[in-house]
């Protein structure tokens, strides 16, 4: 597994990490034993980045990770958590006092004195652009509550605003074959600034697994059931904002472009990880098979393992044919 610099922190993280929303909520039930097996399989596959949030299962994801890592002293894992969605996402709620309360709760959940990396969790644009936001975050770094901070964003404009801030370590943004706009300006700007990019939703909520059909259904408490049109949170978080049937057509075309023996999810993860400026890709996993397969996709980054340039051409052709008109003007 390739290890890459985490911005200016001096840490290195794996090219493919693990997103742990699935271990908290909104994807159906994952019991504690299965969750720990997912974490273990990821570590065994070379993963050194866990991405979580204080609202994933109201702290369940953080707590599971904290317990798992407590049993592995010297684990070498960087845990990136997120804060800011425990209250209404209104600018007046992003105060130093709330930052302190949120990070103290995450420290307790993760069983650490200093959080490795805290990201604002898709806050309003006004918060991303405010000097006071970064003053409060710098204060948490200064007193040892957090080691570094970043911002998770919905739009490219928000990403560029965060990248311009001198102490931002990383920006987390959706990048996948269905979401190409960040390649235009965000990734080059991040690379120039020395800011790490975490590519989230890399498999478009599972659409790019290639296993879904028009007849596929999801659990009632799965966001792929209840948030297809943005009923609960930003529509772009579910299937990357792509119409489900349109996504299935795009998946069919991408699958047809692959060589024998290379799966669409592995190709998609390797493609995202290979984009200049991307530091780590953070797919989620609900079971050991998914976790192991995600980590194994890093092998396609090795020279001669996979013609990523040919797949890149297919990605752009499919995007232009099926998605650009509806997706590119948004986010």
N, C-alpha and C positions, 0 to 999 in steps of 0.2 A: 504494500500500500504506500503510495506516495505521501510524504509528509511535507506540508507547505507552511511558510511563515504566517503567523496570525498578526498581520499588520506590523506595528512597531513594538509589540509586547515582548518579543524574545521567545515566545512560545511557538511551537509547531503543531499543526493539526492535520488530520488525514484528509486526503482529497475527497473522500466520501465519508461523511459523518452519519449520525443517526438523529432524525427528528422524532420527538417523543410525544407529540400530540396524541397519537393513537393509544398511548399507555395511560392517558388521563381521561379523555372523554371525547364524545362527538364522532366516534367511529365504531360504535358497538362496544360490547364488554370485552375487556382483556383482563383476566384474573392475575393476581400478584405473581404466582408461579410462572405463568407464561410471560409476564412482563420481564421478570428477572432472566428468563432464558433468552429473550430477545436481546437484552443488554449484554449478556454473556456471549452470545453468538456474534454480536457486532464487534466486541472487543477481540474475540478470537480471530475475526476476519481482518484485524488491523485498524479498526475504527478508534480514533482518539478524540473525537468531538461528539458530545451529546448536546443537543439543543432542546430546551424545555421552556416552560413558562409558568408563572405563578397561578394562572387560571386554568391550566390543563387539569381537569378534574378537581378544580379548587385546591390545587396543591398536591394532588395525588401523584402526578408524574414526578415532581421534584422529590417528594418523599420516597418514592420507589428508587429513584436514582441515588439519593442520599444513603439509603440503607444498603443498596448494592455496593456502592463505592466504599462504604465504611468497612466492609468485609474484605476489601482489596487494598491494603496500604501500599503506597508507592505505585498506584495504578496508572499514573501518567495521562489520565483523561482530563480534558478541558471541558467544563460544563458551562454552557452559555444559557442563561435563563433570560426571561423577559418580564417586564412589569408595565403596568399602566392600564390594564383592562379590568381591574378589580372594582373600578368605579366607572361612572359614565365618562365617555371619552370627550370631555369638555375641557377647554384650556385651563379653566380655573382650578381643576383638580390636579394639575401637574405641578405640585408645590414641593418645596424641600421637605416639609413635614411628611407628606405622603410618600415621597421617594424613600425617606428613612423608614417609614413603617413597612412599606412593601419589601424593601431589601432585608430588613430585619426578619420578616416572616420567611423569606426565601433562604436566608442563612440558617434559620432553624430547620426548615424542611430538608435542606441539603447537608446539614450537620457540618457546616464550615464557619470559620470566623470571617474569611474574606471570600467574596464571590469572584470567580474567575473572570466572568464577563456578564454584564447586564445590558440588555437591549431594551430601549423603549419599544413598546409593543404596538406598532402601527398607530402612533398618536396623530392628532390633527396637524395639518400643515402649519398652523400658527405656532404650535408647540415646537415643531422641528426648526422653525425659523427664529425662535426667541433666544436672545442671549441668556436670559435667566435660566433656561433649561440646562445649558451647558455649565453655567456657574454652579448649579445645584449638583450636577453630576461630578464636576471637578472636586467639589467639597467631599463627596463620598469616596473618591479616589484618595484624596489627601489624608483622610482619617482611617484608611484601611478597610472600609466597609466593602468596597469593590476594587478589583485590580484594574479593570478597564471597562469601557462602555461603548455601545454602538446603538444603531437605530434599525428597527425593522419597519419597512415602508410598503405602501401599496403602489405608489406611482413613481415614475422615473424622475419627475420634477422634485418630489420629496427626497429621493435618493441623492440627487445632485446637491440639494441644499445641505444634507447631512455630510456628504463627502467634503464640502467646503470648510467644515469645522475642524480645527487643527488637532483636537484630541479624540476625535472619533476613531475607534479601532476598526469597526466593521459596519457594513450595511447589509441587511438581509432583504432580499427581493425575489420575487418569483421569476425564475428563468427556466424555460423548458422548450421543447420544439413547438409548443403552442403559444409561447410568449417570448418573442424575439426583440421587442423594442429596447430592452436594456442593453443589447449588443451595440446599439447605435452610439450612445453617449455615456451611459452609466459605467459600463465596464472599463472603457478607456480612461475615464476620469478617475475611477477608483485606483486603477493601476498607476496612474501618474501621481496620485496623492499618497500612495502607500497604504490605502485603506483596503481591508479584506472584504471580499464579497462572499456571503453565504447564499447559495441558490436554493430557495425553498420551493415546495410544491413541484419538484422536478419531474414527477410522473403524472402531473395534472390530476391529482386526487385518485390515481389508479387508472385513469383512462389509458395512459400510455403503458399499462401492463399488458394490454392486448387481449385481456381475458374477458372483457365485458361485451355484452351484446344489447340489442334493443330490448330484450326481455329481462335483463338483469335488474334485480331489485336490491335495495339496501335496507338495513334496520331502521326502525322509526326514529331512533335516537342518533342516527348517522347523518352528518351534515349534507351528505350527498342525496339524502331524501328531503331534508327540510330547508336547505339553503340554495337550491338550484338557481333561484332568481334573486338572491340577496335578501331573503326574508329576515335572516338573523344577523348577518354581518356582510362585509363586502363580497359581492358576487364573484369577484376575481379569485377568492380563496377556494371556491368549489369548482372543480374541473377547469381551473384557470379562467373562469368566466366564459368558457366555450359552450355553445349549445351542444347538448349531449349527442344528438344524432349527427351533427356536423363533425363532432370529435370522432365518432366511430368511423366516418368516411375517411377522415384524415389518418386515423390509425391504420386502416386497411392499406392506404397508399404507402405509408412509411414502412409497414411490415413487408410489403412487396419489394421494397428497395433493399432489404437486408440480405446478406449472404447466408447460406445455410449454416446453422449452428450458432448464430448470434440472435439472441432474443431482443425484442423491442425495448423492454425496460432496461436491460444491460446496455444496449446501444445508446439509449436516451441519457442514462446516467453518465456514461463515458463521454458522450458528446458535450453535455453541460460542463462536466469537470474539465474538459479540454479547452473551453472557451477562454481566451486570454483575459485575465482579470478576475476570473472565478477562483476563489481560494478553496472552498469546500462546498459540496453538494449534500443536502441533508434530507434524504428520503426517509419516510416513516416505515415502520414494520409492525405488523400485529402478531407475527409468529416467527419461529426460528428460520423457517424456509425463506421467508421474505428477507429477514435480516442478513442471512448468509449470502443470498443471491445479490442483494444490494452491494455488500462489501466486495464480493467477487467481481463485480463489474469493473472495479479498478484495474483488473488485469488487462482490460481492453485498451488501457492507456499506454501499455508497453509497446515499444517499436515493433511494427510488423504484426501486431495482434489483431488489428481491425483497421479498415480503411475509413478513418474518421472524416477525411476530406470528402469522400464519396457520399457518406451519410449526411454530411453538412449540406451538400448540394441538394440532396433529396429533402432535407428539412426545409430549406428555403423555398424549394419549388412547391411543396405541399402547403406551406404557410401562405404563400402568395395565392395559391389556387383556392384554398378553403377558408382561410382565417384572417388574412391581413386587413381586409376592408372592415371587418367587425371588431377586431381586437386591437389593432395598432393605434387607433385614435384614443383609446382608453388607457388608463393606468400609466 
